[in-house]
């Protein structure tokens, strides 16, 4: 069954309104019925907009890397419905925080598509012509996916700031994505899901309390068990070691990255997954090696693979391929045989991807507030001591073992490798956390 929901300029005319369910609590929002499972959280754009203003913006935002123009506008439209702020919440000049949903729901932006796809492929795309005052419409049912079409006849504008003429693509996309996740129109003036817009529609970029309440009615209020991403450390280059700092990381986690597959069907909507990851340091860290291929710059999410509830997929965070500080920062790989070694046991440290035949020092600290050594930034706090030192081999690797001393009981230490090559260039590793019970 296909349910068409439309937004119009001027009088409110709703197609298919008999299919909508009105809540019993007298809220302004209404529900279409059904919800998007985690496998249907992706969205992409087939960017063939002909309006001159639809792809004016050619400047990337550091909180939303890799995309500009209409792509960036529609990515932000989805991020606004997120459970928590996307990254640091910046990226849109018209609102203080990007990500105001507060429900167990997060869209997953997966970039470009190569065609309009089918009605269940979760793709945004323009459509030729016009239909009276209709700007765009969403094809559902949502349980199997959706498709959103934007009439080319309108003067679409991509921002990224306020739009003073034409129609704001981001605002309309935010409204239509509300339909895609299961909301009908709201009777509350000023809500994103109100059936008409005034002016350019920029105000619809930021969802209102009624919109957030409607999202919560479908997916439930934000569960504290939802994985959370606070920051990334490490080398965001192929083969690099990346550590996600946050919370809610259990024994069976997945990382979702933007896939490099671009097609017009469901295949391109699938995230690139790194699986079978185990949370460390009390579920506050997740470390993985970045594969050589298959992913692109965009966003990163964490999925709790032991659950398929709406809360199991985290909010998004920017993932800028080639980032991680740049230069020689976090280019060395550091891991250990145990992250919770008991007193008296032996722990082995493994170093890789260092400068060939270079020298190294493994520092430890009881703080992770950051410091500088020989002008080079480190993630650990001011170094309190050395765990060991030596020379890397011809592959840039080394390993050594140490006994856990009695005085380490009940303490948490942060460790990071310092290394120099033959030209005295300084390199460092990802930071690891060792907690002794």
C-alpha positions in Angstrom: 0.0 0.0 0.0 1.2 3.5 -0.9 0.3 6.4 1.3 0.9 9.9 -0.1 1.5 12.8 2.3 2.0 16.3 1.0 3.1 19.7 2.2 1.6 22.7 0.5 2.0 26.5 0.4 -1.3 28.2 1.3 -4.4 26.2 2.2 -3.8 22.9 4.0 -5.0 20.0 1.9 -3.9 16.5 3.0 -4.0 13.6 0.7 -4.7 10.2 2.4 -5.7 11.8 5.7 -8.2 9.0 6.4 -5.2 6.7 6.9 -3.9 8.7 9.8 -4.3 7.8 13.5 -4.8 10.6 16.0 -3.4 10.1 19.5 -5.7 10.1 22.5 -3.8 12.6 24.6 -5.0 15.7 22.6 -1.5 16.4 21.3 -1.2 18.3 18.0 0.8 15.5 16.3 -0.7 12.6 14.4 0.6 9.2 13.5 0.5 7.4 10.2 0.9 4.0 11.9 4.0 1.8 12.0 7.6 2.6 12.5 11.0 2.3 10.9 13.1 -0.6 12.1 16.8 -0.1 12.5 17.5 -1.6 9.1 15.4 1.2 7.5 17.1 4.2 9.1 19.3 5.0 6.1 18.5 7.9 3.7 20.3 9.0 0.5 19.8 11.7 -2.3 19.8 11.4 -6.0 20.9 14.9 -6.6 19.5 16.1 -10.0 18.0 19.4 -8.8 17.8 21.9 -11.6 17.1 24.9 -9.5 20.0 27.3 -9.5 20.0 27.7 -5.7 19.7 24.0 -4.8 23.5 23.4 -4.8 24.9 26.9 -4.1 26.8 26.0 -1.0 30.3 24.6 -1.9 31.8 24.8 1.7 31.9 21.7 3.9 31.1 21.9 7.6 33.6 20.2 9.9 30.7 18.7 11.9 29.2 17.2 8.7 32.2 16.3 6.5 32.2 15.2 2.9 29.0 16.8 1.5 27.9 20.2 0.3 24.9 21.7 -1.5 21.6 19.8 -1.5 23.3 16.7 0.0 24.4 18.6 3.1 21.0 20.3 3.5 19.1 16.9 3.4 21.7 15.3 5.7 21.1 18.0 8.3 17.3 17.6 7.9 17.6 14.0 9.0 20.1 14.7 11.8 17.6 17.1 13.4 15.3 14.2 14.3 18.2 12.4 16.0 18.0 11.3 19.7 21.0 13.4 20.7 22.9 16.2 19.0 24.8 15.1 15.9 28.5 15.4 16.8 28.8 18.7 18.7 25.4 19.8 17.5 26.9 22.5 15.2 26.6 22.9 11.5 23.4 24.8 10.9 23.5 28.6 11.3 19.7 28.9 11.9 19.6 26.7 15.0 21.6 26.3 18.1 21.6 22.5 18.2 21.3 20.0 15.4 19.6 16.9 16.9 16.6 17.6 19.1 14.5 14.4 18.8 15.0 13.0 22.3 13.5 9.7 21.2 15.0 6.2 20.5 15.5 7.2 16.9 18.4 8.2 14.6 18.5 8.5 10.9 21.7 7.2 9.1 22.9 9.5 6.2 24.5 7.3 3.6 25.3 9.9 0.9 24.5 9.7 -2.8 22.2 7.4 -4.8 22.5 6.7 -8.6 18.8 6.9 -9.3 15.4 7.5 -7.8 15.0 3.9 -6.6 11.8 2.2 -5.7 9.2 3.3 -3.2 10.9 1.4 -0.4 14.6 2.4 -1.1 14.7 5.4 1.2 15.9 7.9 -1.4 15.2 11.6 -1.8 15.0 12.8 -5.4 13.5 15.6 -7.6 10.6 14.9 -9.9 9.8 17.0 -13.0 6.8 19.3 -13.2 4.5 20.5 -10.5 1.2 19.7 -8.8 -0.6 22.9 -7.7 0.8 24.1 -4.4 2.5 20.8 -3.6 6.2 21.2 -2.8 7.1 17.5 -2.1 5.5 14.2 -1.0 6.5 11.1 0.8 5.6 7.6 -0.4 5.0 5.0 2.4 4.3 2.5 4.1 7.2 3.1 6.3 7.7 -0.4 7.7 9.2 -1.4 4.4 10.9 2.0 3.6 9.8 5.1 1.8 10.7 7.5 -1.0 10.5 11.3 -1.0 10.1 13.4 -4.2 10.6 17.2 -4.6 8.9 19.0 -7.5 11.5 20.6 -9.7 9.3 23.6 -10.5 10.1 25.3 -7.2 13.1 27.5 -6.6 14.9 25.3 -4.1 17.6 26.8 -2.0 20.2 24.9 0.0 21.2 27.6 2.5 23.2 26.8 4.6 22.0 29.9 6.5 18.7 31.6 6.3 16.9 31.5 3.0 15.2 34.7 2.0 13.8 33.7 -1.4 12.6 30.5 -2.9 11.9 27.4 -0.8 14.3 26.1 1.8 15.2 22.5 0.9 16.3 21.6 4.4 13.1 22.7 6.0 10.9 20.8 3.6 13.2 17.7 3.8 12.9 17.8 7.6 9.1 17.8 7.3 9.0 15.0 4.8 11.4 12.9 6.9 8.9 13.3 9.7 6.4 11.5 7.5 9.0 8.9 6.6 9.5 8.0 10.3 5.8 7.7 10.9 4.3 11.2 11.7 1.3 12.7 10.0 0.5 16.4 10.1 0.4 18.5 13.4 -2.3 20.9 14.3 0.3 23.1 16.2 1.2 26.2 14.3 5.0 26.5 14.0 5.7 22.8 14.3 7.8 21.2 11.5 4.9 18.8 10.8 2.3 21.6 10.4 0.8 21.0 6.9 1.7 24.4 5.5 4.7 26.7 5.6 4.9 30.5 5.7 7.8 32.3 4.1 10.6 30.2 2.7 10.2 27.3 5.2 13.5 27.8 7.0 11.7 27.6 10.3 10.8 24.0 9.6 14.5 23.0 9.9 14.2 22.9 13.7 11.6 20.5 15.1 9.2 21.8 17.8 8.2 20.2 21.1 5.1 18.7 19.5 7.2 17.1 16.7 9.6 15.6 19.3 6.6 14.3 21.3 5.2 12.6 18.2 8.6 11.0 17.6 8.6 9.8 21.2 5.1 8.4 20.8 6.4 6.1 18.1 9.8 5.2 19.3 9.7 5.9 23.0 11.7 8.5 25.0 15.4 8.2 24.9 16.6 5.1 26.7 19.8 5.6 28.7 21.1 2.3 27.3 21.4 3.8 23.8 25.2 3.7 22.8 26.6 7.3 22.8 29.6 8.7 20.9 31.4 11.5 22.6 34.6 11.7 20.6 37.0 9.8 18.3 40.7 9.4 18.7 43.2 7.6 16.5 44.1 7.6 12.8 41.1 7.9 10.4 43.0 6.5 7.5 42.9 3.0 6.0 44.6 0.6 8.3 44.5 3.1 11.2 43.4 2.3 14.7 40.3 4.3 15.8 39.0 4.6 19.4 35.4 5.7 20.0 35.0 7.3 23.4 31.5 7.3 24.9 29.3 5.0 26.8 27.0 2.0 26.4 29.5 -0.2 24.6 28.8 -3.9 25.5 30.3 -7.2 24.4 28.8 -7.3 20.9 29.0 -4.0 19.1 29.0 -2.9 15.5 30.3 0.3 13.9 28.3 1.8 11.0 30.2 3.9 8.4 29.0 5.5 5.2 29.3 2.9 2.4 31.1 3.6 -0.9 28.3 1.7 -2.8 26.2 4.1 -4.9 23.2 2.6 -6.6 19.5 3.3 -7.1 18.3 0.4 -5.0 18.4 -0.9 -1.5 22.0 -2.1 -1.7 23.4 1.4 -1.6 21.4 2.1 1.6 23.3 -0.5 3.6 25.9 0.9 6.0 29.5 -0.4 5.9 29.7 -2.5 9.1 32.6 -3.4 11.3 31.4 -6.2 13.5 32.2 -8.2 16.7 33.6 -5.4 18.7 33.9 -5.5 22.4 33.5 -2.5 24.7 36.5 -1.6 27.0 37.1 0.4 30.1 33.6 -0.2 31.6 31.9 0.2 28.2 33.3 3.7 27.6 35.7 2.8 24.7 35.4 0.9 21.5 38.6 0.3 19.4 38.7 -1.0 15.8 41.0 -1.1 12.8 39.8 0.9 9.8 39.5 -1.3 6.7 41.3 -0.3 3.5 38.2 0.0 1.4 34.4 0.0 1.4 33.7 3.2 3.4 33.8 6.9 2.8 33.8 10.2 4.7 30.5 11.0 6.4 29.1 9.7 9.6 29.7 7.0 12.2 27.2 5.3 14.4 27.5 2.4 16.9 24.9 -0.4 17.0 24.4 -2.7 20.0 24.2 -6.0 18.1 22.7 -7.9 21.1 19.5 -5.9 20.7 17.3 -4.9 17.8 15.2 -2.4 19.8 14.8 1.2 18.6 17.4 2.4 21.1 20.2 0.0 19.9 21.5 2.4 17.3 23.4 5.5 18.5 23.3 9.0 17.3 25.6 10.0 14.6 29.1 11.6 14.8 31.2 13.1 12.1 33.7 10.7 10.5 36.3 12.6 8.4 38.4 10.1 6.4 42.1 11.1 6.7 41.4 13.0 9.9 42.3 12.2 13.4 44.6 15.1 13.9 46.6 14.8 10.7 50.3 14.7 10.4 51.9 12.1 12.7 49.2 12.1 15.3 47.8 8.7 16.3 49.4 6.9 13.4 50.9 4.1 15.6 48.8 1.2 16.7 48.9 0.2 20.4 47.0 -2.7 22.0 47.4 -5.0 25.0 46.8 -8.6 25.9 44.4 -7.5 28.6 42.7 -4.2 29.5 41.7 -5.4 33.0 44.7 -7.4 34.2 44.7 -8.5 37.8 47.6 -7.7 40.2 50.5 -10.1 39.7 49.6 -11.1 36.2 51.6 -10.4 33.1 50.4 -8.0 30.4 51.9 -7.8 26.9 51.9 -4.7 24.9 51.9 -4.7 21.0 53.1 -1.8 18.9 52.6 -1.6 15.2 52.6 0.9 12.3 55.5 2.9 13.8 58.5 4.4 12.1 60.8 1.7 10.7 63.7 1.0 13.1 62.6 4.0 15.2 62.9 4.3 18.9 59.8 4.3 21.2 58.7 5.0 24.7 55.4 3.7 26.2 54.2 6.4 28.6 51.5 6.0 31.3 49.5 8.6 33.2 46.6 8.6 35.6 44.9 11.4 33.7 43.8 11.7 30.0 43.5 15.5 29.9 46.1 15.8 27.1 49.7 17.0 27.1 52.6 18.0 24.8 55.9 16.1 24.6 58.7 17.7 22.5 56.1 19.9 20.9 53.8 17.0 19.9 50.2 16.6 21.3 49.3 13.5 23.2 46.0 12.2 24.5 47.3 11.2 28.0 47.8 13.8 30.7 51.3 15.0 31.8 53.4 11.7 31.7 54.1 10.3 35.1 56.3 7.5 34.0 57.5 5.0 31.4 56.2 1.5 31.1 59.0 0.5 28.7 61.2 1.7 25.8 63.1 0.2 22.9 63.6 0.0 19.2 61.0 -0.8 16.6 61.8 -3.5 14.0 62.0 -3.2 10.2 58.2 -3.3 10.0 57.8 -0.6 12.7 56.6 -3.1 15.3 57.6 -4.2 18.8 56.2 -6.1 21.8 57.2 -6.5 25.4 55.7 -7.8 28.7 55.4 -6.4 32.2 54.1 -7.7 35.5 51.2 -5.8 37.0 52.5 -4.4 40.3 50.6 -4.7 43.6 50.3 -0.9 43.8 48.2 -0.8 40.6 45.2 -2.4 42.3 42.1 -0.4 41.9 43.7 2.2 39.6 43.2 3.2 35.9 46.1 4.1 33.8 46.2 5.7 30.3 48.9 4.7 28.0 50.3 6.0 24.7 53.4 5.4 22.6 55.9 8.1 21.8 58.3 7.3 18.8 60.9 9.0 16.7 62.3 8.1 13.3 65.9 8.6 12.2 65.2 12.3 11.4 63.8 12.9 14.9 60.2 13.3 13.6 57.8 12.5 16.5 54.9 10.1 16.2 52.3 8.8 18.7 49.8 6.0 19.0 46.1 5.7 20.0 45.6 5.9 23.7 44.6 2.7 25.6 43.0 2.4 29.0 44.2 -0.2 31.5 42.0 -0.7 34.6 43.3 -3.0 37.3 40.6 -4.6 39.5 
